Amino acid sequence: MATRQERISFDLKRFFGFFKAMISEPRGVLGVGIIVFFIVLASSAPLLTPFNPTQDRYLAGDYSAPVWIRALPGNGARSENQLLLNDSSADFDTSSTIVNGTEWNITTSDSKLSVVYCSNIGDQKSGPGCLAIEYHRKAGETAQVVEASLEKEFTYLYVDPPKRFTGNYSFFVTGVEGLQEIQVQVYISREDINGTVDSYLLNTYKTSVSSTEWKIPLDIDSYATAVRNLFSGVQDPARVIFNTALQNTTAGAAYVYKVKLSFVDNDPTKNIDTYAYVDGVNLNMYGTAFGWLGTDQLGRDIFSQLVYGARISLLVGLLSAVLSVVIGLFIGVVAGYVGSIVDEFLMRFTDMLLVLPNLPLLLVLIAVLGPSMWNLILLIGVLGWMGFARVVRSQTLSLKERPFVEAAKAVGARRLYVIMRHIVPNVMSLVYVTLALSVPSAIISEAALSFLGLFDPTVMSWGRMLHDSMAVEKSVEKWWWIVPPGICIAVLSLSFILIGYAIDDILNPKLRQRR
């Protein structure tokens, strides 16, 4: 008998022979190359894109086109994302705003008001560093409404208005008890071509008690009902404010973003020592063009979805195919070799599953078990083994009558030994080919289920991308959203089919001789 070292040497020689034959097959080389590309794409997803495909929303305007589409005729006016302040002074992390006023124009209406930089206080998001507006008045002095304003001039850089804009600031106040209230108001102003200034009030926040935590308003949003109501509820605030046809381009910075604090003081009998802290003041203008493939209905990056979707398709395809092949191999070998009532029972059970419509059955089971990725893998694998089991059974029926099997039985080999040492190795060529050809079926099954809405909500797959895109009106116009996942599904499935044909040519002597 051959030693263990001789068997290992033989196996290595056989493997290198198979590898040499594979690289001589053009179809096999092409298929392997495509799979390697998608594996690299899936494994390097965090390096290719910083965005989470399901959780990072409104990275730009919803339904944004790819940024490269601006180079095509008729699309050059599309807007991209623009941030009022791109550096750390938006969060007042340094004292430069107070020292030289390079970013903000800060004004006060009374000498009792002062604006200073506070280095040890800040909101939860930006950390230490904010502006402190201090108001001090002694009892007996005149009580009146005093104001402090932070203004930032900016130029809107694009022809088309942004799809959406959101304003940001955070606010913390102490010592309010002597005042009637403090108001915080947010404005955007635009100088028109005729020299007039249109000022739009976007938000008003009032408080008469000291803060226990930072207030971060979420309704300074052109999509928010409160803001839309300021524009008659039917007009798009972004289009009204950023109407570049009315913008005075000769004035340079035609827009002003303003945060005004009003201290309503009406009781001269009290001492006033109020401290209002302001941080994170900024304005986000979300464009209509973003990234390599634009954004979906929630402003999520489609390129990120495509890259991360490769992981799901590969994982579902490979695991489902392995599971179905293992089950089919076990059922086919046992039925073919044991025979008798075992064969009858297993084959009738196989026939029963074969006549059931696959997709409707998957739909029902996924609806019952829940549309998780692992349920998809389990069900696709469990319902995909029947055809392979019948092929393995027929091959096993032939193999068990061969002389080398009869010889093994004659020397006292047990049934399990014969199956593992003689039957299974001789059907492995079928396993390799079927495994390669089963992956495309599993990938398409997952895509079909996701397209019909039965997808795992925690992950993004190519089928889910198609589902989301087709749920949109005039989705055909957004071809950059539909075409890439469809092509990826087709190309990845084709790669496994090419490998399957190549393996079949290599392992089947009749095919190899004929070619």
N, C-alpha and C positions, 0 to 999 in steps of 0.2 A: 504493500500500500504506500501511496505517496506521503511523504512527510508534510508537516504543517508548512515548513518553509517552501517546499516545492509547490504546494497548493497556492500559497500567497504569490509566488513568482508566476505561476500560471495565470492566476486571476489578473495580476498587473499587466502581463503580456496581452491578455485578452482585452483588457480595458484600453490600453494604448492602441491596440489594433482597431477597436471600435472608434476611438477618437480620431484616428487617422482616416478611417473610412468616412466619418461624419464630416470632417473638414474638406473632404474631396467632393461632397455633395453640395452643390450650390444652394439648393433649397434649404438644407440643414443649416448651412452657414448663415443664410439670410434670416432664418427663423431665430437662431440663437442670438444673432446680432440685435434683432428687434427686442427680444426678451431682456437682454443685457441692458439695452437703452432704457427700458421701462423700469428695470430694477434700480438702476442708477438714479433715474428720475424720482422714484418713490423714496429711496433711502436718503437722498439729498434734499428732500422737500424743505426742511428747516433752513437750509442754506440758500435755497433758491427764492424763498419768499418768507418774510417775517410775519405774515398774517395767518391767523387761525381761520380755516375755511368756513366754519359754522358760527363762531362766536364773535369775531371782529366785524361789527356792523357799521355801516355808514362811514366807510373809509373815504368815500366820495359820494356824489349824488347817486340816487338809485337809477338803475338802467343806464349808467354811463357807458359810453363807447370806449374802445381801446384808444390809448393816447396817440398811437401811430395813425389813426384815421384822420387826424388833423392835417396830415400831409396830402390827403386825397382831395380832389376838386370839390368845392362846395362845403367842406367841413373845417376849413381853417379858422372859423370864428368860434369854434367850440371852446369852452372854458375848462381850465384845470383847477385843482385845489389851490387856494390862496389863504394864507394865514396872516392875520394882522401883524403879529410879532412872531418871528421865528427863533429869537434868542431867549436867554434866561430872564431878560428884563420883563417879559410878560408875566412872570411870577414874582417879580421884584426880589430876585435872589441877591441882587447887589444894590449898593446905595447910589449907583450912577444916575438913576432917575431923579434923585433929589439933588445930587451934586451939580450936574450940568444940564439936566432937563433934555437930554438928547432924544428920549423916547416919548415922554408924556409932557403935555402942557398942563401944569397944575396951578389952579387959581383958587383964591378964597375971597369971600365977600366981606370979611370982617377980621380985624386984627386979633380977635380972641380965638380965631381958628388958626391952627398951625399944622403943617404936614411934615412928618419926619419919617425916616427909615427905621424900621424895627427889625433887628437881625435875629431875634430869638423866638419869634412867633410866626406861624404860617399855617396855611390850611393843610388838610391831610394829604392832598395830592402833590403839592409843590414843595412842602417842607418849610423849614425856617426861612424867613425873609418876606416882609410885607410892608405896606404903607400904613402908618398910623395917623389918623386925622384926630387931633385933640381939640376939644372945645372947653374952655375954662371961663366961667363968669361968676363974680361974687354977688352975693345978695345985695339988692339995692341998685345994681347997675341995670341998664336998659335991657329988657328982654325982647327979642325979635327973632325972626327966621334968618338963619345964616346958612350959607351954602359953600361947599367945596366941590370943585369939578376936576376931573381927569379927562383930558382930551388927547386924542391921537389922530393926526392927519394921515391919510393914505390914498394911494392911487389904485383903482381897480384896473387890472392888467389885461382884461380880455374884452372881446366885443359882445359875446353872448353873456347874459346874466348867469350867476351860479344857479345850480339846480336847487340848492338849499343853503341856508346860513344859520349858524347858531352863535349866540353871544355867551360869553363866560365871565363870571366874577364870583368870588367868595367873600363873605362878609361876617364879621364878628364884632360885637359891640358890648361895652360895659359902662356902667354909670348912667343909664338912661332914665333913672327914676325921677330926676328933676325936670325932665323935658316932657312935652306932650307926646312927641313921637319923633322918630327919625325916618326919613324917606330916602330910598335909593332908586334912582331912575336911570334907565339906559336909553340912549338915543343913537340914531345914525342920521347924519346930515349930508346933503348933497348940494353942491353949488351948480345951478343950471346954466345953460348957455346964455341966458339973458342976465346973469349976475345975481339972481335971487337964490336964496338958500331954503331948501325944503328940509325940514327936520321931522323925523319919524320917531315917536316914542314907542319903544318896544316892550318895556317892562317897568313896573312900579312895585317896590317892596317896602312895606311899612312895619315898624316895630316900636313898641312902647315899653319893652322889658329887656333886660340884659340877656345876652346870649348864653346858652349852655354848650353850644357847639357851633361850628362854622355853618352858615347858611349858604347853600350852593343852588341857586335857582335853575330849574331845568326847562322853564317855559319860554326862554329867549330863543325861539326857534321858529323859522318861517313855516314849519309844518304844524306848529302848535295852534290849537284852536284859539287861544287867547290872542295870539299875534294876528292870525287871519281875521279875527273879528275887528281888529283895528283897521283892516283894509276892506271893509264891507263883506268879508267872509267869502267873496267870490274871486277876488283878485289874488294873484300870487305875490306875496310880499317881496320875494327875491326879484321878480321881474319889475315891480314898481320902483323899488329903491335903486336897483342897479340897472336902470334904464340908460344904457350908454348913449342912446340917441339924444338924451337931454343933458348929458354930462358936459361940463365946461372944461374941455381939454386944454384950453389956454391957461387955465388957472393952476396947472400942476397937480397938486394933491387935491382932488375935487371932493373927497369924502372925509368925514370926521366921525370917529367913534367916541362916544362921550358917556362917562359915568358920573352922575351928579348926586351928591349927598346933601340933603336939607335937614338941618337941625331945627325943629319947630319948638321954639322957646317962648313961652307966654306967661311965666310966673316969676316976676322979679324978686320975690321974697326968698328964693332958694339959691343956695350955692350949686353951681353946675360944674362937674368934672367928668366929662364924657370922653371915652376913647372908642373910636371906630376904626377897625382894622380891615383893610381891603387887600385882596390877593388874587392872583390868577386871572387878571383882566385880559381878555383876548376876544377875537372874532374869527370864526372859522367860516370860510366860504367854500362850499363843496362844488366841484366842477362837474361838467357833463362829459369829460374825458379823463380816463384813469387807467393806469397799468397796461399790461400786455393784452388783456382780454376784457377790460371794462369791469363793471359791477352788475350784480343781480338786483332783484326787487328790494332787497334789504341793504344795499350798498356794500355787499361782501365781494371780495376780490375773486373773480372767476378764474384767473390764472392759478391762484392758490387752490381752488376747488379741483381744478384739472390735475395739478401735481399730486395733491393728497389723494385724489380719487384713484390714481394708479395703485396706491397701496391696497385699497379695498378690493379692486378688481383682481389683483394678483393673489391676495390672501384668500378671497372667496373662491376664485377659480382653482387654485392649487389644492387647498384643503378639501374642498368639495370633491374634486376629482380623485384625490388619494382615498378619501373615505368610500366613495362609490366603487372604486377599483378593488379595494381591500374586501368590501362586502361581497362584490360579485365574484372575486377569486375564491373566497371561502365557500360560498354557496355552490358555485359551479364545480369545484373540486370534490366537495363532499358528496354532492348529488351524483356526479359521474362515477366516482370510485366506489362509494358504498352501495349505490343502486337500491333495488328493491323498494320497500315502502318509503324509505327516506328520500329516494330520488323522486318518487311519485308525489310525496307531500311538498317537497321544496319546489318542484317544477310547477305544480298547480298553484302554489302561492305566488310564484313568479309570474305565471300567466295572468293571475288575478290583478296584480299590480300593473302589468303591461297594458291591460285594456282600459285602465283608468286614465282619464285625460289629465296630463301632467300639470299644466298651468292652472286650471281651475282647482285641482287638489292642493297645489302649493298656495294659492290664494286663500283657500279656506283654512289651511293649517297655520299659515303665517298670521292670519287674523285672529286665530284662537290662541296661539302661543305668544304672539307679540312680535313686532318687526325689529328684532335685534339682529346684529350682524351674525352672532353665533347661531341663532335659530335659522337664519338663512343658510349658513354653511351646513348645518345638520340636516335640514330638510332637503336641500339640493343633493347632498351626498346620499342620503337614505333612499331617495326616490330616483336615483340615476344608475343603479347597478344591474337592472334586470337583463338588458340585452347582452351585456358582457358576461353575466353568469351563464346564459345559455350557450354562448360561444365557448367558454371554458369547459362547460360540461361535455360538449361534443368532442372537444380535443382530449379531455380526460378519458372518455369512453374508448377512444382510439389508443391512447397511450397505455392504458392498463392491460391491453391485450398484447403488448409488445414483448418480445423474448426477454429483454433485460428486466422487466417487471416480474415476469414469471420466474426468472432465475432468482431474483431477490426473495420472492415468496418461498421458493424451494429451499433456500438456505435458512429459512426461519425468520426473515425480516418481518417486523411488526407492521401493522397497517399505517400507523403514523410515520414510521421511518420511511416506508415506500412513498407516501405522499410527499414528505418534506425533501427527500433525497432524489426522487426520480420523477414524480409527477410535476410538482411546482417548478423546478428548474426548467422543465421542457415547455412550460406554458408562459414563461417569463417574457418571451418575445411578444406575445399577445398583450401582456401587462404593460410593457413599455409603449407600444403603439396606442393602446386604448387610453392610457394615462394622458398621452400627449393630445389625443383627439377629444378627450372628455373635458379638458380645461375650457375650450371655447364654449361648449354647451353650458358649463357652469357660469361663465362670465356673462353670457347672454341671458341666462335665467335670472341672475341677480339684477342685471340691467332692466329686464322686463318687469320684474316685481317692483323695483324702485321707480320705474317710469309710471307704474300704476298707483304709486303712492304708498307702497308697503316697504318703506326704507327705514333704516335705523336713524332716528333723529339726532343721534350724537356724532355721526360720521357723515362725510360727504363722499358720494360715489358718482361715477359717470352717469349711471341711470337716474340718480336723483337730480343731477344737473339737467338732464333732458326733461324730467318731470317739472322742475321749476320753470324752465324756459318755455315749455308748451302751455303753462298755466297763465301766460302773459298775453294780452291782446297784441296783435300784429307781431307775434314772436318771430315770424319769418324774416322781418326786417332786421332783427338782431342776430344775424347769421353767425357772428363771432362767438355767440353763446351756444348755439346748437351744433355747429359743424365740428369743433374740436373734440368734444366727448364722443360724438358718433364715429369720427375717424379713429380715435384711440381704441374704441371697442372693436372696430373692424380690424385694425392693424394688429392689435395684440392677439385677437382670436386667430387671425391668419398665420401669425408666427408659430403658434402651437400646431396648426394644421400642417404647415410646411415641415416642421420637425417630425411630426407623425409619419408623413410620407417618406421622409428621409430614413427614419428608423426602419420602416417597413421594407424599404429597398435594401438596407444593409443586413437586416436579420433574416430576410426571406431569400433563400438561395435561388428559388425559381425566378423571382423578380430580378435578382442581381444577374443571373445568367442571361435572361431575356434582354436586359438593357446592355 
